[in-house]
């Protein structure tokens, strides 16, 4: 799914409002995203 950067906040609020919080992986910035991508724990959880 692609969301333009200028619609990210609006999309985030929409998904939270529709009850998708449990299915979302919310991070506090791009560094945390990269850290999770390189984590073995995350890779195991995904399979």
PLY file of the C-alpha trace (Angstrom):
ply
format ascii 1.0
element vertex 47
property float x
property float y
property float z
element edge 46
property int vertex1
property int vertex2
end_header
0.00 0.00 0.00
1.29 3.46 -0.82
0.27 6.60 1.04
1.75 9.97 0.10
3.71 11.52 2.97
1.25 14.40 3.25
-1.59 11.94 4.00
0.20 9.78 6.59
-1.25 11.48 9.67
-4.77 11.40 8.23
-4.41 7.72 7.25
-2.98 6.82 10.66
-5.95 8.40 12.45
-8.40 6.71 10.07
-6.92 3.26 10.70
-6.87 3.77 14.48
-10.49 4.95 14.35
-11.52 1.82 12.46
-10.03 -0.45 15.14
-6.83 -1.56 13.40
-4.53 -0.68 16.36
-3.87 -4.34 17.23
-2.83 -5.11 13.64
-0.58 -2.05 13.29
3.10 -1.81 14.12
3.56 1.75 15.37
7.10 3.10 15.70
8.65 6.37 16.81
10.63 7.18 13.69
12.56 5.74 10.81
15.52 4.60 12.93
13.24 2.29 14.90
11.80 0.90 11.65
15.31 0.07 10.43
16.18 -1.46 13.80
13.11 -3.70 13.63
13.89 -4.73 10.05
17.33 -5.95 11.12
16.11 -7.70 14.27
16.10 -11.48 14.35
13.18 -11.41 16.84
11.03 -9.53 14.34
11.99 -11.92 11.52
11.01 -14.94 13.60
7.71 -13.34 14.62
6.86 -12.66 10.96
7.11 -16.33 9.94
0 1
1 2
2 3
3 4
4 5
5 6
6 7
7 8
8 9
9 10
10 11
11 12
12 13
13 14
14 15
15 16
16 17
17 18
18 19
19 20
20 21
21 22
22 23
23 24
24 25
25 26
26 27
27 28
28 29
29 30
30 31
31 32
32 33
33 34
34 35
35 36
36 37
37 38
38 39
39 40
40 41
41 42
42 43
43 44
44 45
45 46
